[in-house]
Amino acid sequence: MDVVRIMTIHKSKGLEFPVVFIANTSQEFNTQDVKGRFVRHKTLGIGPSCFDKENMVVYPTVMKEIVERRIMLDNKAEEMRILYVGLTRAREKLIVTGCIKENFDTWINDLRMKCDLETLTPVNFSILQAKSHLEWIAMSLAYHHLNGSKDEKTACDWIIRSYTKDEIEMDKLPDFAASFDEEEDYLEDDVDEEIYEKVSEILGYEYPYQTLSTVPSKISVTEVKRLMEEDFEDEFDLMNREVAFKDLPDFMDEKAKDVSQSLKGTLLHACLQQINFSDVRSIESEEESLRYVDGLIDKMLKNRFITEVQAKAIERKLIARFILSPFAKRIMHADRVEREVPFTIVKKWGDFMGSRDEHADKNLAVQGIIDCYFEEDGEIVVVDFKSDYIPRKNLKEVVENRYRIQIDLYKEALERITGMKVKESYIYMLRYDEIVSM
């Protein structure tokens, strides 16, 4: 019988059809389970947040983070089972659809970077980080050529087509306007005056706090910095940018050149996070330092934290130089070292926009992640690592103007969370091996 059935993938379990459409595969997975003040798991139990009423600070406990990760893993496993069911319902033809906001070529190239260069399949970390069924499918097909022969490593039976919004031609919609030309029945004029007034009052109601809708309830440190930045011209152009020369330029490296500058910065931070300061205390030469960094990256690659393309794009010399720096030696001898510390504190809107703002007294949650802080003699030293390209002639001025707000928030958060004084704060410029006191 010629019939079209529309159902969820769950409902289709155990059924088969000649032709199957799996639509809207780009819809992001539901993560509401891990967004509450506390989370629950059927075997691990409850993971609560910690409330500090005195300092008005809320932060996740270790148990909450463990439960959140387990829930996310369980949810991804269930989504994978659902996708398997959907992909195995068709007898003759399967059509999968999804929408993306980015340019298709850029999007598919980004997905290729998440695949192993040997097997051309996604690495485990990338699979777990995917946000939709479409990402899983596209990662699996990212290296498959459209018309590859059957004996090619990249051959597949999938036909992949992409369309822009302008390329899709829709049938003309029926002209409904003509239906409104017909005679309509109108209500009689003798409407109860009291009812009319009540309805008018309800329909004409204006929310008295409409302007509050422009004030966010939560904001990141980066957004605060952007919000408060004045028009500061730092002459950041190609003419006065100092170029860091490498053994092999990006334009000659067909794989590493696809890694964006922002991702390179993220990879540098990931490496810094993995450094074991106890292991590098005895390192004295650049050769030893580079050997340690190579081993660190190989370990990250082996554990599938990064892909081969990303590993090749990591600027090893910057990390090796940091390990040999006097500041790194200071961190190695600290009483305690903490890295990648998340925080959330409550501030007033007026702290950022001024006391004269009409919403100055409104509470605002500010969240961020502190790169590193360490303890010396009962006091704290905080440091944030940056890999920006900044003209050296006015490096200190640019750094102070660009990151003062961020560092001040870090200092306040640490003092409120730990109850200890922040005696020093720094920005460490990895690209220039210079430290700027804030």
Backbone torsions as a table, in degrees:
resi	resn	phi	psi	omega
1	MET	NA	134.7	178.5
2	ASP	-76.2	103.8	-178.1
3	VAL	-150.3	147.7	176.5
4	VAL	-111.6	126.3	178.9
5	ARG	-112.3	132.7	177.9
6	ILE	-112.4	122.6	-177.7
7	MET	-153.7	165.3	175.2
8	THR	-76.2	163.2	178.0
9	ILE	-63.7	-36.2	177.9
10	HIS	-57.5	-44.7	-177.2
11	LYS	-68.0	-24.6	-175.7
12	SER	-83.0	-4.7	-176.3
13	LYS	-58.8	128.7	179.9
14	GLY	88.9	-7.0	-179.1
15	LEU	-103.8	160.5	174.4
16	GLU	-136.3	149.8	-179.2
17	PHE	-140.2	152.7	178.1
18	PRO	-59.2	-48.1	-178.8
19	VAL	-127.9	134.0	-178.6
20	VAL	-128.5	132.2	171.3
21	PHE	-105.0	127.1	169.4
22	ILE	-108.0	107.7	-171.5
23	ALA	-100.5	158.1	173.0
24	ASN	57.0	41.4	179.5
25	THR	-71.5	-9.0	179.2
26	SER	-84.5	-4.5	178.6
27	GLN	-63.1	131.5	-176.1
28	GLU	-70.2	149.1	178.7
29	PHE	-62.5	147.9	178.9
30	ASN	-75.3	121.4	179.9
31	THR	-117.5	20.4	-178.6
32	GLN	-62.1	-26.2	-177.6
33	ASP	-60.1	-24.2	-174.9
34	VAL	-113.4	17.3	-175.4
35	LYS	-105.2	0.7	-178.0
36	GLY	-85.2	176.2	176.0
37	ARG	-66.4	-30.1	172.1
38	PHE	-139.1	153.8	-177.1
39	VAL	-123.4	154.7	-178.4
40	ARG	-130.1	146.5	177.6
41	HIS	-134.8	145.2	-172.6
42	LYS	-64.7	-26.4	179.6
43	THR	-112.7	-34.3	-178.8
44	LEU	-83.1	-20.1	179.2
45	GLY	91.0	-145.7	-173.0
46	ILE	-100.1	138.0	173.4
47	GLY	-116.0	103.3	-175.7
48	PRO	-90.2	161.6	168.2
49	SER	-87.6	160.3	177.9
50	CYS	-102.7	127.6	-178.6
51	PHE	-107.7	122.5	175.2
52	ASP	-107.8	96.2	-174.4
53	LYS	-65.8	-34.5	-176.8
54	GLU	-65.5	-43.3	-178.3
55	ASN	-98.3	1.5	179.8
56	MET	55.0	48.9	-177.6
57	VAL	-124.2	137.1	175.0
58	VAL	-123.2	130.8	178.0
59	TYR	-147.1	153.2	-177.2
60	PRO	-74.5	141.6	174.3
61	THR	-79.9	167.4	176.9
62	VAL	-60.2	-40.6	-179.3
63	MET	-62.6	-39.2	-179.9
64	LYS	-63.6	-42.9	-179.9
65	GLU	-65.6	-37.5	178.2
66	ILE	-64.6	-46.4	-179.1
67	VAL	-64.3	-41.1	178.6
68	GLU	-58.9	-46.0	-179.2
69	ARG	-64.0	-39.7	179.7
70	ARG	-66.2	-41.5	178.8
71	ILE	-62.3	-43.6	179.8
72	MET	-62.4	-40.7	178.3
73	LEU	-65.3	-42.9	178.9
74	ASP	-63.6	-42.0	-179.9
75	ASN	-64.4	-40.8	178.9
76	LYS	-64.6	-38.8	178.5
77	ALA	-62.9	-41.3	178.7
78	GLU	-66.7	-40.9	178.1
79	GLU	-62.8	-35.5	178.9
80	MET	-67.9	-37.6	176.6
81	ARG	-65.4	-40.5	178.7
82	ILE	-62.3	-44.3	179.9
83	LEU	-62.8	-39.6	178.8
84	TYR	-60.6	-44.1	178.6
85	VAL	-60.2	-46.3	-178.8
86	GLY	-62.0	-39.4	-176.5
87	LEU	-76.2	-11.3	-177.1
88	THR	-112.0	19.0	-179.7
89	ARG	-90.7	-18.8	-172.6
90	ALA	-90.1	140.3	175.9
91	ARG	-93.4	-36.3	-173.3
92	GLU	-117.5	-43.0	-175.8
93	LYS	-146.3	138.2	176.6
94	LEU	-122.8	128.2	179.8
95	ILE	-121.8	121.2	-179.0
96	VAL	-112.1	130.5	-179.1
97	THR	-124.4	153.5	176.7
98	GLY	-169.9	159.2	-178.2
99	CYS	-120.0	143.0	175.1
100	ILE	-129.7	153.2	-179.6
101	LYS	-88.2	-28.3	-176.8
102	GLU	-79.5	168.7	170.3
103	ASN	-63.2	137.7	-173.4
104	PHE	-60.7	-45.8	-177.4
105	ASP	-62.6	-41.8	178.3
106	THR	-63.7	-43.0	-178.7
107	TRP	-63.2	-46.0	-177.2
108	ILE	-70.3	-32.1	176.6
109	ASN	-66.6	-38.6	176.5
110	ASP	-62.0	-38.1	179.6
111	LEU	-70.0	-33.3	177.9
112	ARG	-61.9	-33.1	179.8
113	MET	-67.6	-15.6	-179.8
114	LYS	-94.0	8.5	-177.3
115	CYS	-109.0	153.3	175.0
116	ASP	-74.0	131.8	-175.7
117	LEU	-71.3	-20.0	179.6
118	GLU	-81.5	-53.4	-175.1
119	THR	-91.2	-14.1	-176.6
120	LEU	62.1	22.1	177.9
121	THR	-112.6	156.4	-177.9
122	PRO	-62.5	144.8	174.1
123	VAL	-78.5	157.0	-174.5
124	ASN	-57.3	-41.3	-178.5
125	PHE	-60.6	-42.1	179.9
126	SER	-66.2	-36.9	178.2
127	ILE	-62.2	-43.5	-178.7
128	LEU	-71.2	-25.7	-179.0
129	GLN	-86.3	-9.8	-178.5
130	ALA	-61.7	148.2	-175.9
131	LYS	-110.3	-2.8	-178.1
132	SER	-157.1	164.6	174.9
133	HIS	-62.3	-36.4	-178.2
134	LEU	-61.9	-38.4	178.4
135	GLU	-63.1	-41.7	178.3
136	TRP	-61.0	-47.7	-178.2
137	ILE	-64.0	-46.4	-176.6
138	ALA	-66.9	-37.3	176.9
139	MET	-61.6	-39.3	-179.5
140	SER	-67.4	-28.0	-176.7
141	LEU	-106.5	4.0	-170.9
142	ALA	-58.6	-31.9	-177.7
143	TYR	-101.1	0.3	-177.6
144	HIS	-83.4	123.9	179.2
145	HIS	-77.2	149.3	-173.5
146	LEU	-65.6	-37.8	-174.4
147	ASN	-120.6	35.0	-179.0
148	GLY	-68.8	145.3	177.4
149	SER	-74.0	163.6	-170.8
150	LYS	-64.4	-26.2	-176.7
151	ASP	-89.9	-1.2	179.7
152	GLU	-78.8	148.1	180.0
153	LYS	-63.9	-28.5	-175.6
154	THR	-101.4	12.2	-177.8
155	ALA	-76.7	150.0	175.2
156	CYS	-158.4	165.1	-178.7
157	ASP	-91.4	0.8	-178.7
158	TRP	-78.2	141.8	172.1
159	ILE	-108.6	117.2	-175.2
160	ILE	-107.6	123.8	178.9
161	ARG	-130.5	141.2	176.5
162	SER	-126.2	144.1	-179.2
163	TYR	-132.8	143.4	170.8
164	THR	-87.2	166.0	-178.2
165	LYS	-59.8	-36.9	-177.5
166	ASP	-72.3	-22.5	-177.0
167	GLU	-80.5	-19.4	-177.3
168	ILE	-81.2	120.8	179.2
169	GLU	-99.2	122.1	179.5
170	MET	-100.2	146.5	174.1
171	ASP	-63.3	148.7	179.1
172	LYS	-64.4	133.5	178.4
173	LEU	-71.5	148.9	177.7
174	PRO	-57.8	147.7	-179.5
175	ASP	-82.9	97.0	-179.1
176	PHE	-82.7	-11.4	-175.7
177	ALA	-59.7	-34.4	-177.2
178	ALA	-62.6	-30.3	-177.5
179	SER	-67.3	-22.1	-179.4
180	PHE	-83.3	-7.6	177.7
181	ASP	-78.0	-15.5	-179.4
182	GLU	-68.6	158.1	-178.1
183	GLU	-66.0	132.2	-179.8
184	GLU	-108.8	152.7	176.6
185	ASP	-91.1	131.9	-179.2
186	TYR	-109.2	153.3	176.2
187	LEU	-67.7	151.7	178.2
188	GLU	-70.0	157.7	-175.5
189	ASP	-74.7	-24.0	-173.3
190	ASP	-81.6	71.5	178.8
191	VAL	-91.1	141.3	179.4
192	ASP	-60.1	123.7	-174.5
193	GLU	-62.7	-39.1	-178.6
194	GLU	-65.7	-43.4	178.3
195	ILE	-64.6	-40.2	180.0
196	TYR	-60.0	-42.7	-179.5
197	GLU	-64.9	-41.1	-179.7
198	LYS	-65.3	-43.6	179.2
199	VAL	-64.2	-42.3	179.5
200	SER	-62.7	-38.7	179.4
201	GLU	-64.9	-41.5	-179.7
202	ILE	-66.9	-47.2	-177.3
203	LEU	-70.0	-27.4	-177.9
204	GLY	-94.4	7.9	-177.2
205	TYR	-64.3	135.3	176.6
206	GLU	-117.4	127.4	-178.7
207	TYR	-65.8	122.0	-173.9
208	PRO	-69.8	-18.7	-177.1
209	TYR	-110.9	33.7	-176.7
210	GLN	-58.1	-35.1	-177.2
211	THR	-67.1	-22.3	178.6
212	LEU	-66.6	-19.4	-179.1
213	SER	-65.5	-17.1	178.8
214	THR	-86.1	-8.6	-179.4
215	VAL	-98.7	118.7	-178.5
216	PRO	-70.1	155.4	175.9
217	SER	-90.2	-22.9	178.7
218	LYS	-141.6	143.6	-177.5
219	ILE	-149.0	146.5	179.0
220	SER	-88.3	163.1	178.6
221	VAL	-60.5	-39.2	178.8
222	THR	-61.4	-41.6	179.5
223	GLU	-68.5	-35.9	176.3
224	VAL	-62.2	-45.1	179.4
225	LYS	-59.6	-44.2	179.9
226	ARG	-66.2	-36.3	-178.4
227	LEU	-66.1	-38.6	-173.3
228	MET	-95.4	-8.9	-178.3
229	GLU	-64.4	133.3	173.3
230	GLU	-89.7	171.9	179.6
231	ASP	-71.5	84.9	-179.1
232	PHE	-102.2	116.8	-178.0
233	GLU	-92.0	111.3	-177.6
234	ASP	-102.6	16.5	177.8
235	GLU	51.7	44.3	-176.6
236	PHE	-89.6	86.1	179.1
237	ASP	-134.1	176.5	-174.2
238	LEU	-68.0	-25.0	-174.5
239	MET	-71.2	-34.0	-178.0
240	ASN	-111.3	13.2	173.8
241	ARG	-77.6	133.2	177.2
242	GLU	-87.7	125.8	-176.0
243	VAL	-89.6	130.2	175.9
244	ALA	-90.7	112.3	-177.4
245	PHE	-79.4	141.1	179.0
246	LYS	-122.0	169.4	179.4
247	ASP	-61.5	-37.1	-178.9
248	LEU	-133.6	112.9	-178.9
249	PRO	-62.0	155.1	-178.8
250	ASP	-59.2	-36.9	-174.9
251	PHE	-68.8	-15.9	176.2
252	MET	-95.9	-9.8	-178.8
253	ASP	-104.5	102.1	-172.6
254	GLU	-64.0	-22.4	-177.0
255	LYS	-95.3	-48.1	-174.7
256	ALA	-70.6	-22.8	-174.9
257	LYS	-68.3	-18.5	-179.9
258	ASP	-79.0	-9.5	-179.2
259	VAL	-83.3	123.2	-177.1
260	SER	-71.4	162.0	179.3
261	GLN	-63.4	-38.0	179.7
262	SER	-64.6	-39.1	178.2
263	LEU	-68.4	-35.6	176.6
264	LYS	-61.4	-39.5	176.5
265	GLY	-63.8	-40.5	177.6
266	THR	-63.4	-40.1	179.6
267	LEU	-66.3	-37.9	176.5
268	LEU	-61.3	-44.6	179.0
269	HIS	-63.2	-37.8	179.3
270	ALA	-63.0	-40.3	178.2
271	CYS	-66.9	-43.4	179.1
272	LEU	-60.0	-36.1	-179.8
273	GLN	-66.4	-28.9	-176.0
274	GLN	-87.9	-9.5	-178.2
275	ILE	-65.1	129.4	173.1
276	ASN	-95.8	106.8	-173.5
277	PHE	-65.2	-23.3	176.5
278	SER	-68.6	-31.8	-177.4
279	ASP	-78.5	-20.4	-173.8
280	VAL	-104.8	4.0	-178.4
281	ARG	-60.1	-36.7	-174.9
282	SER	-87.2	-2.9	-178.4
283	ILE	-74.3	127.5	-176.9
284	GLU	-123.6	-22.4	-175.6
285	SER	-112.8	158.6	178.7
286	GLU	-64.4	-35.8	179.7
287	GLU	-62.6	-44.5	178.0
288	GLU	-64.0	-41.1	-178.7
289	SER	-64.0	-44.2	178.3
290	LEU	-64.1	-37.7	179.1
291	ARG	-64.1	-40.0	178.3
292	TYR	-65.0	-43.3	-179.8
293	VAL	-63.7	-41.6	177.2
294	ASP	-59.4	-42.7	178.4
295	GLY	-65.2	-37.6	178.6
296	LEU	-63.3	-45.1	-179.8
297	ILE	-67.6	-40.2	177.2
298	ASP	-60.6	-38.9	178.8
299	LYS	-65.8	-42.2	177.5
300	MET	-63.5	-37.8	179.0
301	LEU	-68.8	-41.7	179.9
302	LYS	-64.0	-38.0	178.8
303	ASN	-82.2	3.4	175.5
304	ARG	63.2	31.6	172.8
305	PHE	-75.7	-29.4	-179.2
306	ILE	-136.6	163.9	177.1
307	THR	-93.3	171.8	179.3
308	GLU	-64.4	-38.1	178.7
309	VAL	-62.7	-44.5	179.8
310	GLN	-66.3	-39.2	179.0
311	ALA	-61.2	-39.5	-179.0
312	LYS	-69.9	-25.4	-176.7
313	ALA	-85.2	-11.1	-178.5
314	ILE	-68.8	130.8	-179.0
315	GLU	-83.2	88.8	-172.2
316	ARG	-60.7	-38.4	-175.1
317	LYS	-63.8	-32.1	179.4
318	LEU	-65.3	-41.3	-179.8
319	ILE	-71.2	-42.1	179.5
320	ALA	-61.8	-39.4	-180.0
321	ARG	-67.6	-37.3	177.8
322	PHE	-63.6	-42.0	-179.1
323	ILE	-58.6	-33.7	-178.7
324	LEU	-86.3	-6.1	-174.6
325	SER	-73.7	152.1	176.7
326	PRO	-59.7	-32.7	-179.0
327	PHE	-68.0	-38.9	176.7
328	ALA	-63.2	-39.3	177.4
329	LYS	-61.3	-36.2	178.5
330	ARG	-64.9	-41.8	178.4
331	ILE	-63.4	-39.9	-178.5
332	MET	-60.0	-31.2	-176.4
333	HIS	-100.1	11.3	179.4
334	ALA	-72.4	158.1	179.1
335	ASP	-68.5	-35.1	-179.6
336	ARG	-155.2	141.4	-179.7
337	VAL	-127.5	131.5	176.6
338	GLU	-126.1	139.5	-179.8
339	ARG	-131.5	152.9	178.7
340	GLU	50.8	59.9	-175.8
341	VAL	-97.2	113.0	178.0
342	PRO	-79.5	150.6	178.0
343	PHE	-150.9	157.5	171.4
344	THR	-140.7	124.4	177.4
345	ILE	-128.1	159.7	179.7
346	VAL	-101.4	128.9	176.6
347	LYS	-126.2	169.3	174.0
348	LYS	-95.0	143.5	177.4
349	TRP	-57.1	-33.9	-180.0
350	GLY	-66.8	-21.9	177.4
351	ASP	-62.7	-26.0	-178.5
352	PHE	-103.6	-36.9	-173.6
353	MET	-103.5	-2.4	179.0
354	GLY	98.8	151.4	-176.0
355	SER	-69.5	-17.4	-179.1
356	ARG	-82.6	-11.5	178.1
357	ASP	-62.7	140.9	-175.3
358	GLU	-64.8	-19.3	179.7
359	HIS	-111.9	28.3	-174.2
360	ALA	-59.5	-30.0	-176.2
361	ASP	-87.2	-1.2	-177.5
362	LYS	-73.4	133.9	177.7
363	ASN	-73.2	146.5	-176.5
364	LEU	-142.5	128.1	177.5
365	ALA	-85.7	126.6	178.3
366	VAL	-112.9	126.4	-178.4
367	GLN	-125.5	152.1	179.5
368	GLY	-169.8	-178.0	178.5
369	ILE	-132.0	123.9	-179.2
370	ILE	-88.1	125.3	-177.8
371	ASP	-57.8	-51.1	-174.5
372	CYS	-162.9	139.8	166.1
373	TYR	-143.5	153.0	178.9
374	PHE	-139.8	158.9	-173.5
375	GLU	-106.2	131.5	176.0
376	GLU	-133.0	119.9	175.9
377	ASP	51.9	42.3	176.0
378	GLY	78.9	6.5	177.0
379	GLU	-125.6	165.9	-171.8
380	ILE	-111.2	142.0	170.0
381	VAL	-118.9	125.1	-178.7
382	VAL	-110.8	140.1	179.9
383	VAL	-138.0	139.4	176.6
384	ASP	-121.0	132.4	-176.7
385	PHE	-95.0	134.2	179.3
386	LYS	-129.8	145.9	178.2
387	SER	-121.3	23.3	-177.4
388	ASP	-65.1	154.0	167.8
389	TYR	-90.9	114.7	-178.8
390	ILE	-134.5	136.8	177.6
391	PRO	-56.6	128.3	-174.8
392	ARG	-69.9	-22.5	-176.7
393	LYS	-65.4	-28.0	176.7
394	ASN	-131.2	39.1	-176.3
395	LEU	-58.6	-50.7	-176.1
396	LYS	-61.1	-43.7	-178.6
397	GLU	-63.4	-45.4	-179.0
398	VAL	-64.5	-45.7	-178.6
399	VAL	-62.2	-45.0	-179.3
400	GLU	-62.4	-43.2	179.7
401	ASN	-69.0	-36.5	-174.1
402	ARG	-79.0	-33.3	-170.2
403	TYR	-120.9	6.5	-179.7
404	ARG	-58.6	-46.6	-178.2
405	ILE	-60.9	-45.4	-178.2
406	GLN	-60.6	-48.1	-178.4
407	ILE	-65.9	-39.4	178.3
408	ASP	-60.7	-39.6	177.6
409	LEU	-67.2	-39.4	177.4
410	TYR	-61.6	-44.3	-179.2
411	LYS	-62.3	-46.0	-179.8
412	GLU	-62.8	-43.5	-179.5
413	ALA	-61.6	-45.1	-178.7
414	LEU	-65.7	-40.4	-179.8
415	GLU	-67.0	-35.8	178.9
416	ARG	-74.9	-35.2	-177.5
417	ILE	-78.3	-45.5	-174.4
418	THR	-92.3	-21.9	-175.7
419	GLY	75.9	9.2	179.6
420	MET	-108.3	156.3	-179.1
421	LYS	-81.6	138.1	172.2
422	VAL	-89.5	108.2	-175.0
423	LYS	-85.9	-27.6	-178.8
424	GLU	-145.2	150.8	175.9
425	SER	-143.0	141.7	-173.8
426	TYR	-140.3	154.8	164.7
427	ILE	-111.6	122.3	179.2
428	TYR	-100.0	114.8	-179.8
429	MET	-88.2	99.4	-175.0
430	LEU	-60.3	-37.4	-174.0
431	ARG	-68.6	-25.3	-177.2
432	TYR	-115.6	0.2	-178.3
433	ASP	53.2	43.0	179.5
434	GLU	-125.2	147.1	179.4
435	ILE	-117.7	131.3	-177.4
436	VAL	-111.5	121.3	178.5
437	SER	-75.3	133.6	-179.7
438	MET	-109.5	NA	NA
